[in-house]
Each structure stands twice: as structure tokens, then as C-alpha cells.
Amino acid sequence: MTQTSQPRRELHSGRGKKTFDRIPSGFSLVGALVILFEVVTLGAVGLALAVGDPSDDGASRDKEARRVEVTYIATGDHPSVNLSVGNANDSHESRRIVTLPYRETVEMAPGADFYLDVTSREDQEGGTLTCTVLVDGKVVQQAHNTTDPSSAICAGSVTAAPRPGIPVPTLTPGASPLPEERRLTGTVKVLEYPGEGSPVIGTVTDSSLEYAELGGTWDRSRTLDPVFDGFTRKQEGRQRALVKSTQVDEDIMAAAGGTGELRGVAGAVMDERRRYEYPRDQAVLVDVASQPLKVDGRDAWLLVSEIHFHKRGVPSTMDLNAVLVVDTGRVRPSVLWVVLPETNKKLWPDLNTLVASVQVR
């Protein structure tokens, strides 16, 4: 018996119509557009929540952009000063010793208060000092050390109005930076400094030593009171050149360790001369020679150092210092101290003359 195949029945809703068949074709397009709009709207809301309020972001950027540039300038005829900068209502940052001229630019918040204090160092009072403060490149305050001869202070608000007619100071090159300190631990012989040097016009006898008395631009040698000067003999030359002698005192012997080791004594004498003769905390020792010698068969030690420094009113920024310590057979050794400034190098051969002339008496 032949079976007739039946058409496959489909699951229909209602009267046999498919669900989507019941929606008119025009409405299908509208529905798709509605769904797409809702997706886009929800995405935009989510993105806005993630990023935040654009008006707030703009405000913060604008607030950050409103920070102002404040420039501190310190000038004067001092080679170096004590300087403090900072916010007048906050802690001040002490720069301690800086060389002039000095310039620094910082960023500060709107309404902040600036502070600049330029003070002469303890051993360099007098002269001229000037502080200047710029806000966004314009001078808002300038002060001189007229009221207080040792200090110039600028303090105020960054909102202060510019002061027309006050020029920005010209920053001419100041003192060169001091070199790094260097102390010799080995033996280095003293140089033979070129040139004729000063003539020898006699001899000086002091503290069991005999050495040359120099002529030319040197004054005559004279005695000193060791209670007031620390030395017993002195000869002065032009531009702060100096020759002094005495017996090493007990304090220096103690500073050298009390052993009488001549190299240590020579170093202690040099350290003391730096401490008493040069600006505090602004003099650097650079040893250039350190060697043992024999003086009339007795032990001696020669230490030669460059002392680099900055001092108002002194054109030289380096002196050649020499300390010769000689064991004379007494309880304490004797010392010859020589100072020859860089600005008068014609006298540097005098160091070789003096060292070669020393004898024990």
C-alpha cells in the first residue's frame, strides 16, 4: 500500500502564524532602532560615570594652570652670603652659604606668600646686599640692606602688583665655585716655582730658627707679642704676603695627637691657620706638597697647600700657604709659616728661597 508523504508540521502560535509573522514589517524596523538607541544611551551614561564630571576636570586643570612662577634673586658685592627662601607662612628653607649672584625659580600656589632673606656672613659684614622677587617675570618687591646693614629681606604675597620702574638685576658672573678639598696622604715634593723672586737682605733668628729676610716689596721683619698674635716674628709683603715664625704651642701639639710626629704637627698648624685667617666655612684646603726634610741634620716636615676662599674686598681667591715644622731639639718644634697670594705670583719663588735658607740655631 502506497503511503502519501505528509507535509512536516511546524509549531505555530495562534492560528498557525509564526510570532514574527504577526508583526508588520514596518514596525520591525522601528523596534530595531529603539533597541539600538537604548544601547547607545546606556553606553554614554556609563562612560560619563566612569570619566566623571567634565566641568570638574576642567576646573582642576584650570586651578593647576593658575600656579605662578616666583623667582628669587640675590645680588651684592659679597662673594658669598647666608640665604633663606620659602613661604612666609611656612618653614623657610635655609641655603646656608651661597655664592652671588644667586637666582632660583619655583612654582607657588595662588595667594601664597614668598620669603627671601639675604644675610651677610659673620665675618663679612657691610657692603651692599639686594633681594629681588619676580612673579611671572615681573618685579613685585626689591629691598636693600639700608635699614639693617647686614641683611636684605623680601617678603609678601604673590598677588602683589608689579612695581614698574624697578629693573631686573643684571647677573654678572660672581665668584668661581670653590674646588673640592684634597689632603695628601703620601709624599709629594714641593715645586721649584719659576722666576727670580725677592732679594735676600739679611737673616732672621727666632725660636731656634734662622732664615732669610726678604727685600724688594717686603717690609722689614719685626718681633711680635705671642700672647696677642700667636707668633713671635713677622714680615709682611704686598697684597697680604706674610712670613711668620714661632715655637709650636701646646694646643697645636695636642691637636696633632700629642706624639710630636712632625707631619701631623704641620697639618695641625695648617688647619689652625685656615680657621683663624680665612672666612669661616668658606675656605678649602688643597694640598700640593708634603715631604720630609733635613734641616742641619734635624728632622723637619714641609706642607704646602692652596687655600681657596671667598672674602669681600679681597681680590685674591687663593693663597699659597706653606708650613715648615722643624725639630730643633727643644721640648716642642718650631714652625715657619709663609703666605703668598695668587694675585702676586711673582713672590711664589720666595717660598723656595725661605725653605732653603732655614737653619737651626
Salt bridges, closest charged atoms under 4 A:
GLU10 OE1 - HIS12 NE2 3.65
GLU10 OE1 - LYS18 NZ 3.87
ASP57 OD2 - ARG61 NH1 1.86
ASP62 OD2 - ARG66 NH1 2.85
ASP77 OD1 - HIS78 NE2 3.80
GLU93 OE2 - ARG95 NH1 3.39
GLU104 OE2 - ARG95 NH2 2.50
GLU107 OE1 - ARG67 NE 3.80
GLU122 OE1 - ARG280 NH1 2.92
GLU181 OE2 - ARG183 NH1 3.92
GLU181 OE1 - ARG274 NH1 2.82
GLU210 OE1 - ARG361 NE 3.38
GLU213 OE2 - ARG220 NE 2.71
ASP229 OD2 - LYS244 NZ 2.97
GLU236 OE2 - LYS234 NZ 3.34
GLU250 OE2 - ARG332 NH1 3.82
ASP271 OD1 - ARG183 NH1 3.02
GLU272 OE1 - ARG273 NH2 3.20
GLU277 OE2 - ARG273 NH1 2.80
ASP287 OD2 - ARG183 NE 2.98
ASP296 OD2 - ARG361 NH1 3.72
ASP299 OD1 - LYS294 NZ 2.38
GLU306 OE1 - HIS308 NE2 2.99
ASP319 OD2 - ARG240 NH2 2.45
